[in-house]
């Protein structure tokens, strides 16, 4: 199993969620987060002083999938989250050792 | 001798309630501007003034400001603990009960020292604040109120300077503004200022607070007519127009300079306009109120923009808004005041009386010198006895937790009750 952790633009969340549903993903975890990459930050103005704000608001979507689903999942996120402009985000893929469903005790792909 | 008037009484009671509400409004205005770890500490500094200053004012504050004049400097102790302050009217306001006049004045005494707290936001020790608040209220607020309104040497009493201050430009705003400067100089900058971007944590809270201030200001200025009459209407109209024009006075240069008309700018501009019109509200024509408000917004914007170059940490711009706006208002009152609006006032520079401008200047300088020196002495004494600034660790942790053992915005769970 793999964990796909995608940092995307907040307004792209709905499209990413729909795209993942279409490829058969049944659950995900979403976190509001902040960070910067090549986009760097933006400028804010408070009472006549300008501030450089480095951390830009982003949304992190975590999905666990079976190995054979990985390409589809990555492709779904990549397509849905892309605007072509700087700041579209990143996708990280990590190996997952085990998954348990707390209610039933099921393990592995059955618990997804 | 005019008779007691029920309409006047009703309006001043309502105005007292409006002015009371300005202090929690100020708490939200300031609270939104600080970081989330300091929001309760900041709100508490204003809210606590409602507690301590009200009680002190009942005991000594009122009588020192409005008791029988002693040497044009201070009020006597005849009204200590509000003795004799009842339903019968008092010379300052002959158509309303004395206790109604007193409670209206009490609300001014509460908000004035609370204004100072914004200058040294996020770093004042609460214990030190309590002591500073008590001493400042009695030793600075009451004497200055006496000088201007209580029959002292700056007001209209026999032999007085006869400076015009309709609702507290000198007594409230210049007084608090210069005391704020003393606090900034004494206490120094916040840790991390100005290298780190210390940003407001809740901008809608700032706008709500400013709106409550604006709303309460109708009582502050309108009530200062001390009657439900045409003068109250004049002051009410001037107050609204000045706040409105000041939004423009702040936003136009901000938009040009930073390409951004900000909501905090609009709110701050409105407050600057309200400060500027305070001494003038019952003495000027509506067009002059617009000019005074616009000037207040514009000059405060310029001054606040220069703050980084001045190199001091006036955290929430108390000097930049209340001191600067207060001076703009006090001096422009000496320009635009006219007897056509208020027979009990005076003509200003524009109406052929340049002397009034000088009188205004004298009142400003007197307030600045006394309040600055007295505030410095109070800070020094308080610091030696209980300390005025939090420790570096407490500052890092934030006032909410370090001074009040509370957190403003909590997540569910994660703790158990110690006493249950």
Interface residues (C-beta under 8 A of the other chain):
Chain A: X44 X45 X46 X47 X48 X49 X50 X51 X52 X53
Chain B: X197 X199 X200 X254 X257 X258 X260 X262 X264 X265 X268 X301 X304 X305 X307 X308 X317
